[in-house]
Amino acid sequence: MLAPDLEQAARWRHVTAISDPQVLTESLRRAANASRATTLQMVSAARLGHLGGDMSVLDVLTTLYGSVLRVDPENPEWPERDRLIMSKGHCSEALYATLAWAGFFSPDELRTFDRPGSALNGHPNRTYVPGVETNTGALGHGLPVGVGVAVGAKLQQLPSRVFVVLGDGELQEGSNWEAAMTAAHRGLDNLTAIVDRNRLQQGARTEDTASLDPLAEKWRAFGWNVVEVDGHDHLGLRDALIAVAAGRPTCLIAETVKGKGISFMEDRVEWHHKVPTADQLATALEELSR
């Protein structure tokens, strides 16, 4: 298990303490783009990864860790902590970059991504990485696990909230809808599902593979409170993530752009798991530094 980085955790707490909305927005924007740059370098060095989905979900992850989640990187097993389950586990690079930003481990560890002996595998492993709540990667498993964790928190009368980040293509797995039905039946208002709605999956658009729309209506039909939000608007995300609907689970449909922040990657299906050339990496890093 990796050790927390105390200096990094202190810097992260400085961001989480910001109360001015404009200052917070700019801080989260910079942090998300810094994580995007780090993720690009990780994938380029390892020669594998899932950059498109990493870029689309990083504003969601940065907002969660920067202004919503009750977690303590120095005590990652704190019983009353909130839980984040990254169901789209193939985007582990984005999760690792965010956890390192929050101080769960040293950012230096990111250089080992997917190398032999590294704790930072292609899919997150809770045995090795503090802050990872459950192993994920096989799509369609995160929400069922999240339902079980939310039920456990209710039974133990813990104040913990459970957040599950889902890919939109992942919703083509039927296990999600079994979990959605159970969550509503049990009135799990401590559970929030966040759909990274970038409308692309491996090889095609989601609507060309197996149509998901009308997505909001489907969640509502299963008994969930549904909020649709710009997935790159940090303050809008924060407000939506903080809100709770009494007696019902909440689904946040975060409209995002795959490859967000990099001109030649945005909304391009081939960047689901393509690796940039040296010239493309330089261009991407320059664009993210603006």
C-alpha positions in Angstrom: 0.0 0.0 0.0 1.3 3.4 -1.0 1.9 6.0 1.8 0.2 9.4 1.9 2.1 12.5 0.8 1.7 14.9 3.7 3.0 18.0 1.9 0.7 17.4 -1.1 -2.3 16.7 1.2 -1.7 20.1 2.9 -1.7 21.9 -0.5 -4.9 20.0 -1.4 -6.6 21.1 1.9 -5.7 24.7 1.0 -7.9 24.3 -2.2 -10.7 22.6 -0.4 -10.9 25.5 2.1 -11.5 28.2 -0.6 -14.9 29.8 -0.1 -14.8 32.4 -2.9 -16.7 30.8 -5.9 -14.5 32.5 -8.5 -11.3 31.6 -6.8 -12.5 28.1 -6.3 -13.5 27.7 -9.9 -10.1 28.9 -11.2 -8.3 26.6 -8.7 -10.3 23.6 -9.8 -9.8 24.4 -13.5 -6.1 24.6 -13.0 -6.0 21.4 -11.0 -8.1 19.5 -13.6 -5.8 20.7 -16.4 -2.7 19.8 -14.4 -4.2 16.3 -13.9 -4.9 16.1 -17.7 -1.3 17.0 -18.4 0.0 14.4 -15.9 -2.4 11.8 -17.4 -1.1 12.5 -20.9 2.5 12.0 -19.7 1.6 8.7 -17.9 -0.1 7.3 -21.0 2.6 8.4 -23.3 5.3 6.8 -21.2 3.4 3.6 -20.7 2.3 3.5 -24.4 -1.3 2.6 -23.4 -4.3 4.0 -21.6 -7.7 5.6 -22.2 -7.1 9.3 -22.8 -10.4 10.3 -24.3 -12.4 9.2 -21.2 -9.7 10.5 -18.8 -10.0 14.0 -20.3 -13.8 13.9 -20.2 -14.1 12.8 -16.5 -11.4 14.9 -14.9 -13.5 17.9 -14.1 -16.0 15.6 -12.3 -13.2 13.9 -10.3 -11.5 17.2 -9.5 -14.8 18.8 -8.3 -15.6 15.7 -6.2 -12.2 15.7 -4.4 -11.8 19.4 -4.4 -15.2 20.5 -2.9 -17.5 17.7 -2.2 -16.1 14.4 -0.8 -15.4 14.1 2.9 -12.2 12.1 2.8 -8.8 12.2 4.6 -5.8 11.2 2.6 -3.8 10.8 5.8 -6.4 8.3 7.1 -7.9 6.7 4.0 -9.8 4.0 6.0 -11.6 6.6 8.2 -15.0 4.8 8.8 -17.2 7.9 8.3 -15.6 8.9 5.0 -17.5 9.3 1.7 -16.8 6.6 -0.9 -16.0 7.2 -4.5 -16.3 4.2 -6.8 -14.7 4.6 -10.3 -16.9 2.1 -12.2 -15.2 3.1 -15.5 -12.0 1.6 -14.2 -10.2 1.7 -17.6 -9.8 5.4 -16.8 -7.6 4.6 -13.9 -5.0 7.2 -15.0 -7.5 10.1 -14.3 -8.3 8.6 -10.9 -4.6 8.1 -10.0 -3.8 11.7 -11.0 -6.6 13.0 -8.8 -5.7 10.9 -5.8 -2.1 12.0 -6.0 -3.3 15.7 -6.2 -5.2 15.1 -3.0 -2.2 13.6 -1.3 -3.2 10.0 -1.0 0.3 9.2 -2.4 3.2 11.0 -3.9 2.8 12.4 -7.4 6.2 10.9 -8.1 4.5 7.4 -8.1 2.6 8.4 -11.3 5.7 7.8 -13.3 5.5 4.1 -12.5 2.0 3.8 -14.1 1.5 0.3 -15.5 5.2 -0.7 -15.2 6.2 -4.1 -13.7 5.9 -4.0 -9.9 3.9 -0.7 -9.8 0.9 -0.3 -7.5 -0.7 1.7 -10.3 -2.1 -0.9 -12.6 -4.2 -0.3 -15.7 -7.3 -0.9 -13.6 -7.4 0.4 -10.0 -6.7 -2.1 -7.2 -7.8 -1.3 -3.6 -5.1 -3.6 -2.2 -2.3 -1.3 -3.4 -3.7 2.2 -3.8 -5.1 4.2 -0.9 -8.3 6.0 -1.8 -9.4 3.2 -4.2 -12.6 1.8 -2.6 -13.0 -1.3 -4.8 -11.3 -2.9 -7.8 -13.0 -2.0 -11.1 -12.6 -2.5 -14.8 -15.2 -5.0 -15.8 -17.9 -2.6 -16.8 -21.3 -2.7 -15.1 -20.0 -3.7 -11.7 -19.5 -0.3 -10.0 -23.1 0.6 -9.4 -24.1 -2.8 -7.9 -21.1 -2.5 -5.5 -22.1 1.1 -4.7 -25.6 0.0 -3.8 -24.2 -2.6 -1.4 -21.9 0.0 0.2 -24.7 2.5 0.5 -26.9 -0.1 2.2 -24.1 -0.9 4.6 -23.7 2.7 5.5 -27.4 2.9 6.3 -27.3 -0.2 8.4 -24.3 1.1 10.4 -26.0 4.6 10.6 -22.9 6.2 9.1 -23.1 9.7 7.6 -21.1 8.5 4.6 -22.3 9.2 1.0 -21.5 6.9 -1.9 -20.6 8.3 -5.3 -20.3 6.1 -8.4 -18.8 7.4 -11.6 -20.1 5.5 -14.7 -19.3 5.7 -18.4 -22.3 6.2 -20.6 -21.4 3.3 -22.8 -21.2 1.2 -19.6 -25.0 1.7 -19.2 -25.5 -0.8 -22.0 -24.7 -3.4 -19.3 -28.0 -4.7 -17.7 -26.5 -5.1 -14.3 -26.7 -1.3 -13.9 -30.4 -1.3 -14.2 -30.8 -4.1 -11.7 -28.8 -2.0 -9.3 -30.8 1.1 -10.1 -34.1 -0.7 -9.4 -32.7 -1.9 -6.0 -31.4 1.5 -5.0 -34.7 3.1 -5.5 -36.6 0.3 -3.8 -34.4 0.8 -0.7 -34.6 4.6 -0.8 -30.8 5.1 -0.9 -30.6 8.8 -0.7 -26.9 8.4 0.3 -26.1 7.2 -3.2 -25.3 9.4 -6.2 -24.5 7.9 -9.6 -22.6 10.2 -12.0 -22.8 9.4 -15.7 -19.9 10.7 -17.8 -22.1 11.4 -20.8 -19.5 11.9 -23.5 -21.6 10.0 -26.1 -18.6 7.9 -27.4 -17.4 4.4 -26.6 -14.8 2.2 -28.0 -15.1 2.2 -31.8 -18.4 4.2 -32.1 -20.9 6.6 -30.8 -23.1 5.2 -28.0 -26.3 6.0 -29.9 -25.0 4.0 -32.9 -24.1 1.0 -30.8 -27.1 0.7 -28.5 -29.1 3.9 -28.0 -29.4 5.2 -24.4 -31.7 8.2 -25.0 -33.9 9.3 -23.5 -31.4 8.7 -20.7 -32.9 11.0 -18.0 -36.3 9.6 -18.4 -35.0 6.1 -18.0 -33.4 6.9 -14.6 -36.6 8.7 -13.5 -38.7 5.7 -14.5 -36.5 3.6 -12.1 -37.4 6.0 -9.3 -34.3 8.2 -9.2 -33.9 11.9 -8.7 -32.2 13.1 -11.9 -30.1 16.2 -12.5 -28.6 17.1 -15.9 -25.5 19.3 -15.7 -22.5 20.6 -17.7 -19.8 18.1 -16.7 -17.1 20.8 -17.2 -18.8 23.5 -15.0 -17.1 23.1 -11.6 -19.6 25.2 -9.6 -22.6 23.6 -11.3 -21.2 20.2 -10.6 -20.4 21.1 -7.0 -23.9 22.4 -6.3 -25.5 19.3 -8.0 -23.3 16.9 -6.1 -23.9 18.4 -2.7 -27.7 18.3 -3.1 -29.6 15.3 -1.8 -33.1 14.2 -2.6 -34.6 12.8 0.6 -35.7 9.1 0.2 -34.3 8.7 -3.3 -31.0 8.0 -5.0 -29.7 10.7 -7.3 -28.3 10.4 -10.8 -26.2 13.2 -12.2 -26.0 13.1 -16.0 -22.8 15.1 -16.6 -22.7 16.2 -20.3 -19.0 16.0 -21.2 -16.7 16.1 -24.2 -14.4 13.1 -24.8 -10.8 14.4 -25.1 -11.8 17.7 -23.4 -9.2 20.4 -23.5 -7.2 19.1 -26.4 -8.2 20.4 -29.8 -7.3 17.3 -31.9 -8.8 14.8 -29.4 -12.2 16.4 -28.6 -15.2 14.3 -29.7 -12.9 11.9 -31.7 -13.7 8.3 -31.3 -10.2 7.1 -32.1 -8.9 8.7 -28.9 -10.7 6.2 -26.7 -7.3 4.5 -26.3 -4.9 6.0 -28.9 -1.5 7.0 -27.7 -0.1 10.5 -28.8 3.1 10.9 -30.8 5.8 13.1 -29.4 4.6 16.1 -31.5 1.0 15.5 -30.4 2.0 15.3 -26.8 3.8 18.6 -27.0 0.8 20.3 -28.7 -1.6 18.9 -26.1 0.6 20.0 -23.1 0.8 23.5 -24.6 -2.9 23.8 -25.0 -3.5 22.6 -21.5 -1.1 25.2 -20.1 -3.2 28.2 -21.3 
